[in-house]
């Protein structure tokens, strides 16, 4: 009996390793492990977290390593549990276009939400589906995290606030921003094109 439980545990973690994922929602684990009984699932998760095999990030959200060791961008994207990408102030600060301190990692998704995980603060802006799922100006980087290009981040920001102050306008290719706004179906911000 004990040998069967050990084999089952090894098999479950082998399945996780094959996926190459670091963070999981409880329903992902239930599907992967073919567990339909919630009590069985909760008992297994409690045992695995007690043994240090899984780490509970928050209710229904787990990692295979301590949350402080997980890429903060990945944590934010996965916490939303839906399509999302890093954009607006976070990208523009990385690019030197926004020079103030950005207090939260900014995401674009189908919901507005503020949250914190492992000492990182996040702000998700809700974008209509007709804009959200358009891949123009979105790139995929490490861990499958999607990030906006400089131009997409600026187009997104201007969509939310056409009058936003921008520090380093000389770093912006306004022709690319205008073209992207057209492709996405955003309102044009002609007064911003320099």
Secondary structure, DSSP 8 states (H G I E B T S, - for coil): -HHHHHHHHHHHHHHHHHHT-SEEEHHHHHHHHT---HHHHHHHHHHHHHTTSSEEEETTEEESS-GGGS-HHHHHHHHHTSS-EE-HHHHHHHTTS--S---SEEEEESS-EEEEETTEEEEEEE--HHHHT--TTEEE-GGG-EEE-HHHHHHHHHHH-TT---S-GGG--HHHHHHHHHHHT----GGG--
